[in-house]
């Protein structure tokens, strides 16, 4: 697994000893950070060990760390962060560990209760390895929370129809190994295939949450909604007749793929649980 460099790579990082507090920019949308924080906060309250995977400048790490500090807890006792480019990490309360060049995460097996990864998986060449690594570093019963741009919203479906490219994904430079002008979005993945990879990695249960619903998608849905609803009903009926066992296995995921929130949300957030050790 290799991670293409992202927008943060041209940031001049102040020395650690600088007195002024460093401004930390989010790589992912504010609504995604807020929703994932909402999901992870109960774990923080219960003393969980949390990893921020692909932490960038450290915006989400700082969001969690400031919350922990506000309730009298030491962020460094609960949080870890890693990135392929740890030199750009700017949240000083914790260190950022370097991801290995082959994509392995720099942690021992069964280390964390929660592993969060915001808008990272679409930057990776080997997404299957990434999901296996998340499973490896989680304790039994641990939770992975992974967000990615929602290529199944109606805006992305319509854009793909006319251009062949989902929203936030554009043609890449074929002559450059580091297409920073496209933010490194090299590998779009829909919720279905992300859920499939998590299941293949060995996660026990996978569910989905969403960040904000886009008003433009709501408008597009009024026009394209009937086509999606009828087309999906016909597809599901044919697929059920052809592969009833597989359709039954996939029912929960397939039901979510054309839900109102899936058709309107900016990003999807997959939540996957590692099985507990059998009693």
Secondary structure, DSSP 8 states (H G I E B T S, - for coil): --B---GGGG-----TT-SS------SS-HHHHHHHHHHHHHHHHTT--EEEET-TTSHHHHHHHHHHHHTT--HHHHEEEEETTGGG---TTS-EEE--TTS--SS-TT-EEEEEEES-GGGBS-HHHHHHHHHHHEEEEEEEEEEEE-TTSHHHHHHHHHHS--TT-----SS-S--GGGTT------HHHHHHHHHHHT-SEEEEEE--B-HHHHHHHHHHHHHHHHHHHHHHHHHHHH-HHHHHHHHHHHHHHTSHHHHHBSEEEEEEE------
